[in-house]
Amino acid sequence: MKRRSCLALPVLLGARLPVAAAEDMVLLGITENLPPLNYQEHGGPQGFSVELLRQMAAGAGLRLELQVLPWQRAMQVAEATPRSVLFSLTRTPEREAQYQWVGPIAQRRILLYKLAGRTDLTLTQLTDLGAARIGVVRDSAADRQLQASGLRPGKELEHGLDDATNVRKLLAGRMEYIALLDWAAAWNLRQLQLPYSTLQPVMEQDVARSYFYGLRPDADPALVRRLQAALDALRRDGRYDRLKQRYFR
């Protein structure tokens, strides 16, 4: 009996090692200003995806640090940092092999909007755009999709650093249309004390994708599994839905 117990001890200790190692591991979460999913406010990162990742890291026994950066810089930092997670990341076929994926975080519904007062503008398909311009965040998935449709930066596309910048440009008449998440459109207008009815949807651009957390291709698969398991647990016990109700009503 003693011999059996001694043989089993290393196995039991070995099963606990990944947990101890995970508790000592620092995970760097890197994101952009995309409220209400993720944004910088009151001196720190806020938003649905941020709070969700905090709960996931706690459930997985990980220490979490967070940075909010412009999207191009966020991608560069994530690519250069071994234990990093980039979010909120649209999962597209082009990106599939570039990341190990954890999620989904939330559905993604991108619409093209115009100012409701611009009754002179009508758009039913991108080929009818003519000399009009669409505002979009540079290097975002929406930007890539619009460029894949044949639209050109500096011509049909007006690039901005974030949605807030593009909304202000639209209000100032620097473009005729804007590509936005539906709830991000409402959020950014609220920050300007304007009603959602200030904008009018004219076209669906992409309503079939979702947001995910993305880890580097060389990330430890065990880390990816721990994060996914933590997210799945949050969904099962109702914490995910309770958190979502605070941001998506």
Secondary structure, DSSP 8 states (H G I E B T S, - for coil): -HHHHHHHHHHHHHHHHHHHHHHH-EEEEEE--BTTTBEEETTEEESHHHHHHHHHHHHHT-EEEEEE--HHHHHHHHHH-SSEEEEEEE--GGGGGG-EEEEEEEEEEEEEEEETT-TT---SSGGG-TT--EEEETTSHHHHHHHHTT--BTTTEEEESSHHHHHHHHHTTS-SEEEEEHHHHHHHHHHTT--GGGEEEEEEEEEEEEEEEEE-TTS-HHHHHHHHHHHHHHHHTTHHHHHHHHH--
